Amino acid sequence: MQNLFGKVALVTGASSGIGRATAELMASRGAKVAIHYRDNIKGATEVLMAIRESGGDCIAVQADVTQKDQVETMVQEVVSTFGAVDILVNNAGGGVKKSTFMDMTEQLWEETYALNVKSILFCSQAALNHMIPQKSGKIINLSSAAARLGGAGESIHYASAKGAVNTLTVGMSRELIEYGIIVNGIAPGMVDTPFHEKFAPDENRLERLVASVPVQRAASPVEIAEVICFLASDAANYVLGETITVSGGR
């Protein structure tokens, strides 16, 4: 079990799914956690209460991560409350909506990249303003196994954006290591979260996806959170610029 005592973690998109599991797991391992949400205040409040009832220290912070000024205000709130930000989990993201390549609009393309890529730029820059002076920090970017599979099922735009996240992770890791900051990524496969209910609600398609996974099931959010916590811990101090695929072999 990775010890995160004394660390301050900001987890974006933490009101449900992988983000929620990560926030709760990090808190259980001693981290002070900032639970980010955009619209889902109900979910964020549930996470907040669950962590506090378990004896953890946390706050909820609201922001649209595609807006630089809101992100900077959010990070400043975290630092004002806890005194630092040691771990940033860039989990916020999503598919926006499905589209064939030929029907792709410029607006959908830009919204997808803003949510999945530009958000990492804004959140990381804001956190780095505090990590660089302290000469330490961990950043974990959430990609997707879809980046390597090409985005079948009318999701090329999403897969492309996650491919950009993979490249961004490598580039950030090389530039920021001189400041003692370690950057890695994780690429989940099929995970049992609300993402699929919204982005791919077709039950038959979901059944086909599960059937294509060698372990014959979707991952639980906690299984993904375990790998994120590993990357955030001292156990991963010699892991740099990697995007670990957690997909049950798919």
N, C-alpha and C positions, 0 to 999 in steps of 0.2 A: 504494500500500500504506500502510495506516494504522500509524503508529508508536505503540506503547504502552509504550516503555521507561520504567522508573521507576514504573510504575503497579502497584497491587495489585488483582487482580480475584477476586471470589468468584462462581463459577458454580454455581447450584443445579441439581440433576438432571444432573450432569456425567459420570455413569458410562456413558452411551450416547447415541446419537442426536445431536440438535442440541447438547445440552449438552457432550458429548464433543468434537464438532467445534469448538465455540466455545472451550473450554478449550485445546485443542491449537493453534488458530489464534492466540489471544491470547498464548500462551506463545512461539510462533514470532515474534511481533512485539514481544517484549521484556517483556511483563508477567509479574509473579510471580502464580501462579494457585493458588487454593484450589479443589479439586475436591470438590464436595459429593455425597454419596450417602446414601441411606436404608438399603437392604438389599443393594444390588448391590456388595458389597465386591470381588468378582472384577473387575467392569468398572472400578471406580474404581482398582484396583491396576494394571490394564492401561493406563489413561490416565496414571497417575502415572509408570509406567516408560517409556512412549512419550515423554512430555515430558522426563523426565530424560535419556534416551538421546540426545535431540536438543539437550541442553545447557540446557534450561529449568529454572526454579526453581519448585517446586510442592509442595503438601501435599494430603493427602486428609482431609476432615472429614466426620464422620457426624452426622446429625440427622434427626428427623422434623420437617419444616418446618411442620406443623400444630400443633406444640407450642412455645409461646412460650419456655419455659425452655430447651429444647434448642437453639432458634435462637440465643438470647442467648449460650449457652455456645459454640456453633459460631463465632459472629462474634468473640467474645473470643479464641478460639484463633487465628483468622486474624490479628487485630491483635497478639497476643502474639508471633506468629511473624514477621510481616512489618512490623509497626509502623504499619500503616494499612489501610484498605479504601477504594480510590478508585473502583472499578467494581463494581456489583452487577448480575448478570444473573439475574433472577427467571425461571428456565427451568423449574423443577420444576412439574409439573402432569400432567393426564391425564383420561381420560374415566371412570375407575373401572369402569363397565360400561354396556352399552346398555339402554335401557328406553323403551317408548312413554310418551307423556305420561300417559295414564290409568292406567298401571301404576306410575307413579313413586311411590316411597316417600319418606317424610320423611327416612329415614336416607340413602338414595342422594343425595337433593338436598343434604343438609348435608355429606356426605362430599365431593361434587363441588365445592361452594363452599369448603370448608376447604382442599382440595388446591390449587385454582386461584386463589382470591382471598384467603382468610385467610392463606395462606402468604406472599403478597406484603406484606400488612400487617406480619406479624411480622418477616420478613427485612429489609424496608425500615426499619422502626423501629430495629431493632438496628444496622443499618449506619449509619443517620443519626445515631445517638448519637456516631459518630466522624467522619462527613462534615461535620456542621454546625459543629463547632469549627474544622475546617480550612478552612471556607468553600469547599469544592469537592467534586465527586463526580459520577458518572454512574450512573443507574439505568435499566436496560432491562428492560421487562416483556414476557413472551411471551404474546401473545394467539393468535388463530387466525382464519383467513378464515371459519371456521364461524360466528363472531359476527355476520357480515353475511348469512349464508345461512340462518340459522334452525335449523340442526342437523337436517337431514334424515337419515333412517336411524336413528331412535330415539336421537338424541343432543341433544335440546333442552336438557337440563340442562347439558351441556358447553358448548354454544353460548351459553347464557344466562350462564354463569360467565365465559366469555371476553368477552362483551359488558360485563360488570361490570369486567373488567380494562381495557378500553378507556376506560371512564369514569374509573376510578381513575387511569389514566395521565395524563389531562388534568388532573384535580383536583390530583394530586401535583405536576405540573409547575408549576402556577400558584402553589401555596403554597410550594414549596421553592426557587424561583428566587431569592428574596431572600437565600438563603444560598449562592448560587453553585452550586446543585445542579441538574443538567439531567436531566429524566426524559422518556423516550420509550418507544415500544413497537414491536413487530414482530408481524405477523400472517401466519404461514406458511400456505400452502395444503397441497397434497398433497406430503408429504416421505417419502422412502424411509428410514424408521426402524422400530424394533421397536414403536412405538406402534400401527401399523395391524395388526400381527400379533396384538396383544393385544386391541385395542378393536374392530377390524373385520376379523376373520380370513376373512370370506367372499371367496374369490378372485374370484368373478364381480362382486361389488360393487366391489372394488378396481380391476378392469379397467374397469368403467363410470366410476369416478371419474377414472381416468387419461384415458379417452376424452373426458371433459368438459373437460379442460384444453387450451386452445388450442395450447400448445407440445407437446402429446401425450406428456408424460412427467412423472414426479414429480421434484421437486427433490432434489438431494443435500443432506445436512446441512451440507456446507461452503458451499454457496450461501447458506444461511440465516445461517451463522456470519459470512460476509463482511459482511452488512448489519449484524449485531450489532456487529462490530468497527468498522464505520464510525460507528455511533451512539456507541460508547464512546470514539472518538478526537476530537482537537481539530478535525478536519474537519467535525464535526457540532455545533460549539458554538453555531450559530445555529438549530439545529433543536430545537424545544421542544414537548412535548405531542402529538407526532405518533405515530400507529400506522401504520407502513409495511407495506402488504400485499405479500407476496412469494408469488405464487400462480400464476405462469405465465399470467396473464390470466384465470383462472377467476372 
